[in-house]
Amino acid sequence: MAESGWYVAQVQTGREQAMCTVIERACQGATTHDGSPLLEECFSPTYIHRLKYNGEWCDVEKRLLPGYVVVVTSSPVSLFHRLKRIREFARLLTMAETFVPLNEAERAWMDENTTTDNRVIPISFGYRKGDALVVVDGPLKNHEGMITRVVRKKCLAIVEIHAGSVRIVTEVGLA
């Protein structure tokens, strides 16, 4: 059985969850050449973000990768052909002629902080010590190198996620 990769499919922004359903339906019953399911998982990861409403802090869920969904498959070529049959916009990200999976470190980070049934990145907690950011708890702990910028007023960390040469700049909750 071939190793499954986490590939990124570009979809219409705002329709990520609906497109997961469409993609799952299009791949239902389809198998790879070795008999395993063509699509192992399709999800649109989210993250927890803290906002202040009327003086009280509320946790809100937002899309981690707006305009993208993650598809887990061992046969990206077969999946590519299935996606071409869908009437709505959905395409796998490529570099030249090759389908490129998510960066292994970022895949591991996302996988260790979520579960198959619940792909929600929890909020991280940290503080500034001089010019350095110290994350004491949450998914960004020991992954401070992913952070490119911090927006303190919005309790956000701006991070980069890579799929081959495609750089996706996104936000993660940081209080």
C-alpha positions as CSV (number, residue, x, y, z in Angstrom):
1,M,0.0,0.0,0.0
2,A,1.4,3.4,-1.0
3,E,2.1,6.1,1.5
4,S,-0.7,8.7,1.7
5,G,0.1,12.4,1.2
6,W,-1.7,15.5,2.4
7,Y,-2.3,17.5,-0.7
8,V,-3.8,21.0,-0.9
9,A,-6.8,21.7,-3.3
10,Q,-7.7,25.2,-4.1
11,V,-11.5,25.9,-3.9
12,Q,-13.7,28.9,-3.9
13,T,-13.2,31.0,-0.7
14,G,-16.1,30.7,1.7
15,R,-17.2,27.3,0.3
16,E,-14.4,25.2,1.8
17,Q,-16.7,22.9,4.0
18,A,-19.3,22.5,1.2
19,M,-16.5,21.6,-1.2
20,C,-15.3,18.9,1.2
21,T,-18.7,17.3,0.9
22,V,-18.7,17.6,-2.9
23,I,-15.2,16.1,-3.2
24,E,-16.1,13.2,-0.8
25,R,-19.2,12.5,-2.9
26,A,-17.3,12.6,-6.1
27,C,-14.7,10.1,-4.7
28,Q,-17.2,7.8,-3.0
29,G,-16.5,4.2,-3.8
30,A,-13.5,5.0,-5.9
31,T,-10.3,3.0,-5.1
32,T,-6.7,3.2,-6.1
33,H,-4.9,0.4,-8.0
34,D,-4.1,-1.4,-4.8
35,G,-7.7,-1.4,-3.6
36,S,-7.5,1.2,-0.9
37,P,-9.9,4.1,-0.9
38,L,-9.0,7.0,-3.3
39,L,-9.8,9.7,-0.8
40,E,-8.9,8.9,2.8
41,E,-9.9,12.3,4.2
42,C,-10.9,15.7,3.0
43,F,-11.1,18.6,5.5
44,S,-10.9,22.3,5.9
45,P,-8.9,23.0,9.0
46,T,-9.9,25.7,11.4
47,Y,-8.4,27.5,14.4
48,I,-9.7,29.0,17.6
49,H,-9.4,32.7,17.8
50,R,-10.2,35.0,20.8
51,L,-12.3,38.1,20.3
52,K,-13.6,40.6,22.7
53,Y,-17.4,41.3,22.4
54,N,-19.0,43.8,24.8
55,G,-16.0,43.5,27.2
56,E,-16.0,39.7,27.3
57,W,-13.6,37.3,25.6
58,C,-15.2,34.8,23.3
59,D,-13.7,31.9,21.4
60,V,-14.5,32.0,17.7
61,E,-13.6,29.3,15.0
62,K,-12.1,30.6,11.8
63,R,-10.7,28.9,8.6
64,L,-7.0,28.1,8.8
65,L,-6.6,28.0,5.0
66,P,-9.2,30.2,3.4
67,G,-9.8,29.1,-0.2
68,Y,-8.1,25.7,0.3
69,V,-9.0,22.2,1.6
70,V,-6.6,19.4,2.5
71,V,-7.2,16.0,0.7
72,V,-5.4,12.9,2.0
73,T,-4.7,10.3,-0.8
74,S,-2.1,7.9,-2.0
75,S,-3.0,8.6,-5.7
76,P,-3.0,12.3,-6.5
77,V,-3.2,11.7,-10.2
78,S,-6.5,9.7,-9.9
79,L,-7.9,12.3,-7.5
80,F,-6.9,15.0,-10.0
81,H,-9.0,13.3,-12.7
82,R,-12.0,13.0,-10.2
83,L,-11.8,16.7,-9.4
84,K,-12.0,17.5,-13.1
85,R,-15.4,15.9,-13.2
86,I,-16.8,18.3,-10.5
87,R,-18.7,21.3,-11.9
88,E,-17.4,23.6,-9.2
89,F,-13.9,25.0,-9.0
90,A,-11.5,22.5,-7.3
91,R,-7.9,21.9,-8.3
92,L,-4.9,20.3,-6.7
93,L,-1.8,22.5,-6.3
94,T,1.1,21.5,-8.5
95,M,4.6,22.5,-9.1
96,A,5.4,22.2,-12.8
97,E,3.7,18.9,-13.6
98,T,4.0,17.3,-10.2
99,F,1.4,17.3,-7.4
100,V,3.1,18.6,-4.3
101,P,2.0,17.5,-0.8
102,L,2.0,19.7,2.3
103,N,5.4,20.2,3.9
104,E,6.1,17.3,6.2
105,A,6.8,19.4,9.2
106,E,3.6,21.4,8.8
107,R,1.6,18.2,8.2
108,A,3.0,16.7,11.4
109,W,2.2,20.0,13.3
110,M,-1.4,20.0,12.0
111,D,-1.8,16.3,12.7
112,E,-0.5,16.4,16.2
113,N,-2.7,19.3,17.2
114,T,-5.9,18.0,15.7
115,T,-7.8,14.7,15.4
116,T,-9.3,13.0,12.3
117,D,-12.8,13.9,13.6
118,N,-12.0,17.4,14.7
119,R,-9.5,19.4,12.6
120,V,-9.5,22.5,14.9
121,I,-6.2,24.0,16.0
122,P,-6.5,25.2,19.6
123,I,-5.4,28.6,20.8
124,S,-1.8,29.1,21.9
125,F,-0.7,31.2,24.9
126,G,2.5,33.2,25.2
127,Y,4.2,36.4,26.2
128,R,7.0,38.7,25.0
129,K,10.3,38.6,26.8
130,G,12.4,41.5,25.4
131,D,12.3,41.0,21.6
132,A,11.5,37.3,21.8
133,L,8.2,35.6,21.8
134,V,7.8,32.8,24.3
135,V,4.9,30.4,23.7
136,V,4.1,28.5,26.9
137,D,1.2,26.4,25.8
138,G,-0.7,25.3,22.7
139,P,0.2,24.2,19.2
140,L,2.7,27.0,18.6
141,K,4.8,25.9,21.6
142,N,8.3,24.8,20.3
143,H,7.1,26.0,16.8
144,E,7.9,29.7,17.2
145,G,9.8,29.6,13.9
146,M,6.5,29.3,12.0
147,I,5.4,32.7,13.3
148,T,6.2,35.6,11.0
149,R,4.4,38.3,12.8
150,V,2.2,38.8,15.9
151,V,-0.9,41.0,16.0
152,R,-1.4,41.5,19.7
153,K,-4.6,43.6,19.6
154,K,-6.3,40.8,17.7
155,C,-4.6,37.9,19.6
156,L,-3.2,36.4,16.3
157,A,0.0,34.9,15.1
158,I,0.6,35.2,11.4
159,V,2.2,31.9,10.1
160,E,3.3,30.5,6.8
161,I,2.3,27.0,5.6
162,H,4.1,25.6,2.6
163,A,2.9,23.2,-0.1
164,G,5.9,22.8,-2.4
165,S,6.8,26.3,-3.6
166,V,3.3,27.7,-2.7
167,R,3.4,29.8,0.4
168,I,0.1,30.2,2.2
169,V,0.1,33.0,4.8
170,T,-2.6,32.4,7.4
171,E,-3.5,33.2,11.1
172,V,-3.5,31.1,14.3
173,G,-4.9,32.2,17.6
174,L,-2.3,33.4,20.1
175,A,-3.3,35.0,23.5
